[in-house]
Amino acid sequence: MCKWRKATNSSDRVLQDLPEDHVLEDDVFSDTDSNQSTQHAAAASTSNQTLDQKREAVDLTNIFDGWWNKSLTNKIDAVMLDFWAGGKVSLWIYFCLTTLLSLASRLHYIFKPMVVIWDEAHFGKMVSWYINGTYFFDVHPPGGKLTLTLFGWLGGYNGSHPFTNPSMSYEGYHGIMPMRVGCTLMGAALAPLAFCCAWTITRRLPAAFLAAVLVVAEVGTLTLSKFILLDSPLMFFMMSAFLAMCRLHHATFMHGSFSQPWWSCLAVTGVFLGCVMSVKFVGLFMVAVVGFYTVHSLWNLVATVHWMDFLYHLLARTACLILIPVAVYIGFFAVHDALLYKAFNEMGGEEAALSPEYQMNLEGNILNQANYSLDVVYSSLISIRNARLAGPYLHSHNHTYPEKLVPGDKQQVTGYRAKDHNNLFRVLFPSDDPDVEGQVYSGAPESLTNGDYIRLHHVITNTSLAVDEQKALFASKHKLVYADPYVYKQPSDTENNPFLQRKEEHPPHNHLWKVLVQ
């Protein structure tokens, strides 16, 4: 019976390749039981061969030359020797084997179930919006969703599936399954990527094979890879960035800094870092790994190279590991904005939180192709918005504050993040002009200036914005703002607002608001 064992003290367990004059310190195999001592002595006498020489000694020709005439024991010896020595034959055989296992395990039953699963209802809907050009906003960067959209576009998906909720059937919708297949292929690529990472680091085929098998057999990544989710693109880009970093370290020792392989690996690392950050911000962990490696490599160069050479190293890493990722990240957003050119509806959907200038560029938005004065003039119909990022609009409606908290049936004034007709206020002079019908000024526009006092007339409820001496409900340092039923002219029909019950000749002072221009 053939017996073999792995060398346990070889000095090739480093990331870089061994130099030609490096020697091994022990044997690699012992032979059959009957010739164990003889073969062990022979192995010891040849233990000074380099690792590359051992690999070349068991190349493709030596293994298969006269293969059918070899005994089973010799065949096993040759195969195991090639495996432990990392020969080219075994390297490709086990690489292809793990790749096929990864593909088979993940593509198995890929078309079942033919219904929306879990977060496919979330990301599938976004793919439909991308293909239809409808604007939307999501907490994650657009890189992963654009990758899913690419799979759908290549598969012929037309963006017609609503993805309303899980368990909706895919039957009758063409092009959805290619999105699953695309995610599955990216998930299946994790095994060969893990194989290459372990091989680059250890130069040991058993270690590379074990790393790939662990990825193939990992149930979590297997499951996540079978559906239309962001996890497959995220893990693929993370593993690719780590492999590129490993190849960069390998190229540094084998070819030296600023060589063509070194530049290629450095640039590819930056590209994949940008892709990782463009899928989910959890990719910052991968950025941290590359960042720590970069700081460590620069620290080792401080005391060994001239300061000018160190500056070149610093600039090279800044360009490839900072500028390139930023450019990739911004590029995904540029594609995102180019694809989304339509509003969800006239009043807008999620784009309502963005600036009016951006909303004007969306087809179908109420602000699109509209002419608006740059200055606010009297009788203008305006909406007032909080200056914070995605701040709410000033809003009022036909509801009163709770009587226990605010007595007197005062109409609510609140904040509302979406565009709505109840956000509209008309700018009026501080007092009524009896000669102007309906207080709609038809003369030359008169702009508001700093220090002017104005009234804000809520158009829908026909009320005027007012302030009360009572403290606000949520911010006690401010006073309560409400919509008062004072109007400049008693309307003929008061059914639209039951709170309109009085008429005054002059507006109260608490209806006046001072304009402050910053």
GIPEQUI-V462041 format. One record per backbone hydrogen bond with DSSP energy under -1.0 kcal/mol. CO is the residue of the C=O (numbers start at 1). NH is the residue of the N-H. If there is no record, write none. Layout:
BEGIN
((CO,NH) (CO,NH))
END
This chain:
BEGIN
((12,14) (19,22) (33,36) (35,39) (36,40) (37,41) (38,42) (39,43) (40,44) (41,45) (42,46) (44,47) (46,49) (50,54) (51,55) (52,56) (53,57) (55,58) (56,59) (59,63) (60,64) (61,65) (64,67) (67,70) (71,75) (72,76) (73,77) (74,78) (75,79) (76,80) (77,81) (78,82) (79,83) (80,84) (81,85) (82,87) (87,91) (88,92) (89,93) (90,94) (91,95) (92,96) (93,97) (94,98) (95,99) (96,100) (97,101) (98,102) (99,103) (100,104) (101,105) (102,106) (103,107) (107,110) (109,112) (113,115) (114,170) (116,167) (117,120) (118,121) (119,123) (120,124) (122,126) (123,127) (124,128) (125,129) (126,130) (127,131) (128,132) (129,133) (129,134) (133,341) (133,342) (142,146) (143,147) (144,148) (145,149) (146,150) (147,151) (148,152) (149,153) (150,154) (151,155) (152,157) (153,156) (165,168) (168,116) (170,173) (176,179) (176,180) (177,181) (178,182) (179,183) (180,184) (181,185) (182,186) (183,187) (184,188) (185,189) (187,190) (189,193) (190,194) (191,195) (192,196) (193,197) (194,198) (195,199) (196,200) (197,201) (198,202) (199,203) (204,208) (205,209) (206,210) (207,211) (208,212) (209,213) (210,214) (211,215) (212,216) (213,217) (218,222) (219,223) (220,224) (221,225) (223,226) (227,229) (230,234) (231,235) (232,236) (233,237) (234,238) (235,239) (236,240) (237,241) (238,242) (239,243) (240,244) (241,245) (242,246) (243,247) (244,248) (245,249) (246,250) (247,251) (248,252) (249,253) (250,254) (251,255) (251,256) (256,259) (259,263) (260,264) (261,265) (262,266) (263,267) (264,268) (265,269) (266,270) (267,271) (268,272) (269,273) (270,274) (271,275) (272,276) (273,277) (274,278) (276,279) (276,280) (278,143) (280,283) (281,284) (282,285) (283,287) (284,288) (285,289) (286,290) (287,291) (288,292) (289,293) (290,294) (291,295) (292,296) (293,297) (294,298) (295,299) (296,300) (301,305) (306,310) (307,311) (308,312) (309,313) (310,314) (311,315) (312,316) (313,317) (314,318) (315,319) (316,320) (317,321) (318,322) (318,323) (319,324) (322,326) (323,327) (324,328) (325,329) (326,330) (327,331) (328,332) (329,333) (330,334) (331,335) (332,336) (333,337) (334,338) (335,339) (336,340) (341,363) (342,135) (346,366) (349,352) (350,353) (351,354) (355,359) (356,360) (358,361) (359,362) (362,365) (363,343) (365,368) (367,370) (376,448) (377,380) (380,427) (382,425) (384,394) (388,391) (392,386) (393,416) (395,414) (397,399) (399,412) (402,406) (410,401) (411,483) (414,395) (416,393) (420,423) (421,424) (422,396) (424,459) (425,382) (426,457) (427,379) (428,455) (433,436) (436,439) (437,440) (446,378) (449,452) (452,515) (454,513) (455,428) (456,465) (457,426) (458,462) (458,463) (463,458) (464,484) (466,482) (470,480) (475,478) (478,472) (480,468) (482,466) (484,464) (497,500) (499,501) (508,511) (509,512) (510,467) (513,454) (515,451))
END
